[in-house]
Amino acid sequence: MVGDGINDAPALARATVGISLGQIGSRTAIDAADVVFLHDEISLLPWLFRKAKMTLKIVKQNLSLALLVISLASVPALLGLVPLWLAVIIHEGGTILVGLNSLRLLKK
């Protein structure tokens, strides 16, 4: 839901995602919204949707990567096939990879 007036506030609060315009929007609408465009550029809406989709994609990638690395490090360590220190290093390497993958969200 996108709105900027006081009459939009209940719908913004009830919507899955409420978007309001910061400069021309009423204080009530801004408080009820989940996202506020500070420069009142509604043209940023497609960018916002692309960024949201990319965020979900990267979160899923990070969860998959983390589970894979934890499995690859933990199972052999629990079975005594690799020393614990090596499993810890592999796990920390996976953590760094997850962080680096998340940095992709910062590019425009």
Helices and strands as residue ranges (DSSP letters): E 2-3, G 6-8, H 9-14, E 19-21, H 27-32, E 35-37, G 42-44, H 45-78, H 84-102, G 103-106
